[in-house]
Amino acid sequence: MTPNRKMPPRRKRILEFIQTFIEDNGLPPTVRDIQKACEISSTSVVDYNLRLLDRDGYLNRRPDVARGIELLDDSGQPLNSVPKVQIVGRIAAGAPLPAFSTEGNAASQEFDTIEVAPELPRKFGKLYGLEVQGLSMIDALIDDGDVVIIQPAQQAENGEMVVAWLKEEEEATLKKFYPEGSQVRLQPANSQMEPIYCSTDNVEIRGKVVSVIRKF
């Protein structure tokens, strides 16, 4: 929600700090974060101003939760400042799998989503996620069931981790990309597995890995 021009300067500063903090960190600040950043004498003063911001419809607050601040938009609905990307399917980290996307599937309009660090979409733009199936990238700390965050791309530098589409086989795989003359080496990060070699004409880059979200 846009701060009211008549809002007292301190309260306006608190609200603006909360907005900036969530954008930068992906989660709300604590009361002590606000106290320190806004140079306020005590946490009770912060608490008082948060109650007024709650009363006036700028945020929802749960005082019993350390970061229980939820910003509201101009219609009073919660603002989700944590960016999310769609998980559009699975990708093989092993032998190539058929098409990684769920496009064409009856359930394809109901994608799962996953939260990502705020700096990722700011830096890389539009992103999508793929759930990893297999262990060929385990030495790169990418395990079966992890989610890789992908920046759509058609080109890659030597050694970058990519989503490679094998056109003749109509299969996709997650590997490190090494162009070698008239062929491409798709290198696993697993000492127990052999690389995939194919002609440059048969490989299409669909995206590059920019982040990994690990399962626990």
HUGI-V662828 format. One record per pair of residues at least 6 apart in sequence whose C-alpha atoms are under 8 Angstrom apart, sorted by the first residue. I is the first residue (numbers start at 0). J is the second residue. Records with the same first field share a line. If there is no record, write none. Layout:
BEGIN
I: J, J
END
This chain:
BEGIN
0: 57, 70, 71, 72, 73, 75
1: 72, 73
2: 11, 14
3: 11
9: 37
10: 48, 52
12: 37
13: 33, 37
14: 52
16: 33, 36, 37
17: 27, 28, 33
18: 70
20: 26, 27, 28
21: 27, 28, 80, 81
22: 80, 81, 117
23: 117, 118
24: 116, 117
25: 80, 81, 82, 116, 117
26: 66, 80, 81
27: 66, 67, 68, 69
28: 66, 68
29: 65, 66
30: 42, 45, 46, 65, 66
31: 42
33: 39, 45
34: 40, 41, 42, 45
39: 45
49: 60
50: 60
52: 58
53: 59, 60
56: 71, 75
57: 70, 71, 72, 75
58: 68, 69, 70, 71, 77
59: 67, 68, 69, 70, 71
60: 67, 68, 69
61: 67, 68
69: 77, 78
70: 77, 78, 79
71: 77, 78
72: 78
81: 114, 115, 116, 117
82: 114, 115, 116, 117, 120
83: 112, 113, 114, 115
84: 112, 113, 114, 115, 126, 127, 128
85: 110, 111, 112, 113, 126, 127, 128
86: 110, 111, 112, 113, 127, 128, 129, 130, 146
87: 99, 100, 101, 102, 107, 110, 111, 127, 128, 129
88: 99, 100, 101, 128, 129, 130
89: 99, 100, 129, 130, 131, 132
90: 96, 99, 129, 130, 131, 132, 162, 171, 172, 173
91: 99, 131, 132, 133, 171, 172, 173
92: 131, 132, 133, 134, 135, 136, 143, 172, 173, 174, 187
93: 132, 133, 134, 135, 136, 172, 173, 187
94: 172
95: 170, 171, 172
96: 170, 171, 172
97: 169, 170, 171
98: 169, 170, 171
99: 129, 170, 171
101: 107
113: 128
119: 209
120: 126
123: 150
124: 150
125: 150, 151
126: 148, 149, 150, 151
127: 148, 149, 150, 151
128: 146, 147, 148, 149
129: 146, 147, 148, 149
130: 144, 145, 146, 147
131: 141, 142, 143, 144, 145, 146, 147
132: 143, 144
133: 142, 143, 144
134: 141, 142, 143, 189
135: 174, 187, 188, 189, 192
136: 142, 173, 174, 187, 188, 189
137: 188, 189
138: 188, 189, 190
139: 188
141: 211, 213
142: 213
144: 213, 214
145: 211, 212, 213, 214
146: 211, 212, 213, 214
147: 208, 209, 210, 211, 212
148: 208, 209, 210, 211, 212
149: 206, 207, 208, 209, 210
150: 206, 207, 208, 209
151: 205, 206, 207
152: 204, 205, 206, 207
153: 203, 204, 205, 206
154: 204, 206
155: 161, 176, 204, 207
156: 176, 177
157: 176, 177, 178
158: 175, 176, 177
159: 175, 176, 177, 207, 208
160: 173, 174, 175, 176, 207, 208
161: 173, 174, 175, 176, 204, 205, 206, 207, 208
162: 171, 172, 173, 174, 204, 205, 206, 207, 208
163: 171, 172, 173, 174, 202, 203, 204, 205, 206
164: 170, 171, 172, 202, 203, 204, 205
165: 171, 201, 202, 203
166: 201, 202, 203
167: 201
174: 185, 186, 187, 188
175: 185, 186, 187, 188
176: 183, 184, 185, 186
177: 183, 184, 185, 186
178: 184, 199
181: 198, 199
182: 196, 197, 198, 199
183: 196, 197, 198, 199, 202
184: 194, 195, 196, 197
185: 194, 195, 196
186: 193, 194, 195
187: 193, 194
END
